[in-house]
Amino acid sequence: MSTSLVIRPVSSDIANVDAIRQWQWLTLDRKGQPIGQPATGGQPPANDSALLLIPANWLHAQRLQLPSMSRAQLHQAIPFAMEEQVAGDIEQLHVAHGSIAVDGSVIAAAIEPDILNSLLQQLRQFNIVVAKAVPDACVIGSADGELKVVAIEQDYVIASGNDFMLLDKDELDFLLSQQPAETQLTWHGRHQPEIEWSGSLQTSLNNAPFVQLAAMAGNTAINIMQGEYLPAARGSTKRVWQLAAGLAGILLLLGFIYAITDWWLLSREVDKYRLQVETTFRETFPEITSVVNPRVQAERALGEINPAQGDALLNLLGGTATVIATQQGLILQTVNYDRSGLRLEVVADSVAKLDELTIALEQQGLTAQLDSAIRSAENVRGQILIGGGDNG
């Protein structure tokens, strides 16, 4: 949204914290300037970046003086520094703090989680999401020897040196009676203060003192919405569903990509195996020049082989194996069979060895012919064509 909302319970009676009947709020533009006048009663407008002013008597807030340390050390040290000032077990409270100033001072606050949760839950019923929560007295700020009071309805929001509080009239009178004579008192409210005060007094009368608090709230050094209450950590239902929808979309896209990838890889494997089948087919059936359906064509070619041809192949293999087993210095590389006969590729020490193999095959009753011989520095590679004895 381009506007922000500053909102505060009208009553500071902590007994009503779980059922706040009235809220006071003011809308600010993007520059932090008020839009219109504060409103009280009725339903506050929806807003997704509201600033909540919490009555100072619903929590404990103070300015601490600490030595220079890292933010992690500061986060651990603050609860111990506040422990003596807080009623109850500090470990059961939600503790928040601002950044440490140059002089080593830091504003810290401790609040019961139940109180903060109740406030946030009630505001969510109006579709108000709190981005920043501030003790109302911390908005004022004061220096040593200075006491500031903002009178809102029956409440007196007070900042005095290192202390921040909200008092009623009797408590305010007692506090003023305890101040040193040199204390500087600044009063903000609709009317002149009805107090006993003989020291320095500066008044700032305004028909809407809440506007003063709201205008200064954005610059307050502390935000109670820390830790688990960070807006990013708590999120909104809309944001959660947006993330879920985005994740689902990513998963669907990844699933589609994986399916396409699997199909592409599988098609590549299929193409590779199809090429291997075709290559083997051409080597086995060289007389078939056109390969359309290797399986059907292979079955047809094998069907054309009669039993006599099968017996001839077995005779050739048997006779050849018997001869090669008796030869020394030969390495049989490949054996191929086609209608012309059995073709051996043999590696030998010399051409003479190949000639001896050819003669031995013929002595076995086979027809053998040295078809080629290729010499290298180490051996001779030759091809021998073998046929049945009745072919010669």
Buried (B, 14 or more C-beta within 10 A) or exposed (E): EEEBBBBBBBBBBBEEBEEBEEBBBBBBEEEBEBEEEBBEEEEBBEBBBBBBBBBBBBBBBBBBEBEEEEEEEBBEBBBEBBEEBBEEEBEEBBBBBBEBEEEEBBBBBBBBEEBBBBBBEBBEEBEBBBBBBBBBBBBBBBEEEBBBBBBBEEBBBBBBBBBBBBBEEEBBBEBBEEBEEEBBBBBBBEEEBEBEBEEEBEEEEEEBBBBBBBBBBBEBBBBBBBEEBEBEEEEEEEBEEEEEEEEEEEEEEEEEEEEEEEEEEEEEEEEEEEEEBEEEBBEBBEEBEEBEEBEEBBEEBEEEEEEEEEEBBEBBBEBBEEBBEEBEEBEEEEBBBEEEBBBBBBBBBEEEBBBBBBEBBBEBEBBBBBEEBEEEEEBBBBBBBBBBEEEE
